[in-house]
Amino acid sequence: MYHYTEFDKTFIQQRAAQYRDQLERHLAGKLSFDEFKPLRLQNGWYVQRYAPMLRVAVPYGEISSQQLRVLSRIANEYDQPSAEVFNKAIGTQATWGTTHLPIGHGHFSTRQNVQFNWIPLEKSAEVMELLATVDMHGIQTSGNCIRNITTDELAGIAVDEVVDPRPYAELIRQWSTLHPEFAPLPRKFKIAITGATNDRAAVRWHDVGLYLVKNDEGAIGFRVMVGGGMGRTPVLSTEIRTFLPWQQVMNYLQAIVRVYNRWGRRDNLYKARIKILVKALGQRYIDEVEEEYQQILSQDGAPHTISLAEFDRVAASFSPPALHKQASSSNTIAFAPAQQIEYARWLKQNVAAHKNPLLCAVTLSFKRLGHAPGDASAEQLKQAADLAEQFSAGEARITHDQNLLLPWVQVDALPALWLAAKKVNLAQSNIRLLTDMIACPGGDFCALANARSLPIASQISARYQDMDELHDLGEIDLHISGCINSCGHHHSGHIGILGVDKDGQEWYQVTLAGSDGSDLSGPAQAGKVVGPAFHADEVPDVVEAILDCYCRMRHNHETLIDTLRRCGQDEFKNAANNARHTQTNALELEGESV
């Protein structure tokens, strides 16, 4: 893992002290709400439906056991609403399921960050100072700036990896943090990078996507994609460079963002993302980026060229950790027959191959019935830290799918790890299966949401708890968003669910055949809507009808996405629309537009 320098540490501590001063002036009435707003947003503090939400940056998802313990402490001591806020939330039925508000929890986001939903604003400075003790903060997790750099959770260890992307991600993080020219961009800006042949970083769905490649001579460089994004207009990024020498990546990024900053729209929030500019300008945008880049190289002297010495300095932080013999050997643990079946399923779904054949990567599942997808209680964050220390050299990775991965597990320690994870309810063998769904916080927390995501996720999960059925259905990406901002990445789900508002009621559009690009059977693509929206109480039946149709049409052990690509969507659309309840049909007959 990358370790902060003394300069980094001092800067984070000073930033926390500055925020305390700003907060105290705000609470004393010396800074108005509007004056304080940009100051808190620059540190990751949003005001949501009921309480502030803190987004903590976890660059490219790497997190230490020490950091997990501090997050556990924050969840336990600070993620606690006042009685007034709690009663207001309960009174408006903002509940997960029916009776439980996830208080005292951290939430893993799809961009490899951690969020808290209930920290009182008056305690926010204490939290900032506590984060700084373990080199954490919320800088650039909000606002119209370059956000957290994301990558593949198997970065540096994947068997299909061409080049480890982590040193490049760290260098880009350092370059982009507090970059004065790019603080006031037209809109937020997201960069993803992968060095593997299988895109587990959803690269084409980002404002800038970087693929590390090698050319015919074996030189390392980047294939550069620009203009991807979800939201109201889902767009896959456009290739603008087939090969860029790795030393020039920040000079080229500077050209990309300068042209966007110059021409990106600021008069319309919904048309301000770079995807709109790239689509509008087409080849002109690419030409202007190339012209700007050549000027940076010649006239500006290529100021951000990465030297080999600097690259080596950063890359040294990503050397494999020293590993000590772990808990026990597979020869010392005997499983009962039922355990053997469960363990075998866990090995298949939760354990990934490693570059080092003596090691493997293990995903801890935070998708369990009764809890929001990606939610981790204070106790579970502590338990995850324990597992990381015991089995993974004190390191974990937050995944794009809202789970936690242990990257340095010795193969002969797998039985002991499984038992330990099972004991704390983190060993569900559902990774990449239906109940390993992505969901945003939705209307239970977010002021922007049109509908709730979490009850829908709960109802679908409750219907598919039979592990035999779940494993027979195979790998399925189910993604749920509470509004068009697409924080749940519904566009890229094999089954996507989008909450929409209809006369104050919650309705949901369903899409099929989306992909984030991570399945080897086909490219990234946006799902297609199956028809008019469904009422909230119809959605679980609609999902079941789609899956029943899939089971009838699949060949052998074909996956859902492969069946959709082979057969098309007509039969699935018919099945979904036939699952509508009488209530919806009556509304349509009365002329209601749903």
ABEGO torsion letter per residue (X at the ends): XBBBBAAAAAAAAAAAAAAAAAAAAAAAGABBAAAAAAAAAAAGBBBBAABBBBBBBBBGGBBBAAAAAAAAAAAAAABBBBAAAAAAAAAAGBBBEAABBBBGBBBBBAAGBBBBAABBAAAAAAAAAAAAAAGBBABGABEBBBBBBBBBAABGABAABABBAAAAAAAAAAAABGBAAAABBABBBBBBBBABABBAAGAAABABBBBBBBBAAGBBBBBBBBGBEBEABBBBBBBABABBBAAAAAAAAAAAAAAAAAABBAABAAAABAAAAAAAAEAAAAAAAAAAAAAAAAAAGGAABBBAAAAAAAAAAABBBBBBBBABBAAABBBBAAAAAAAAAAAAAABBBBABAABBBBBBBABBBGBBBGBBBAAAAAAAAAAAAAAAGGBBBBBAAGBBBBAABBAAAAAAAAAAAAAAGAABBABGBAABBBBBAEAAABAABABBAAAAAAAAAAABABAAAAAAAEBBBBBBBABAAGAAGAAABABBBBBBBBGGBBBBBBBBGBBAGABAABBBBBBBBAEBBBBAAAAAAAAAAAAAAAAAABBEABBAAAAAAAAEAAAAAAAAAAABBAAAAAAAAAGBBX
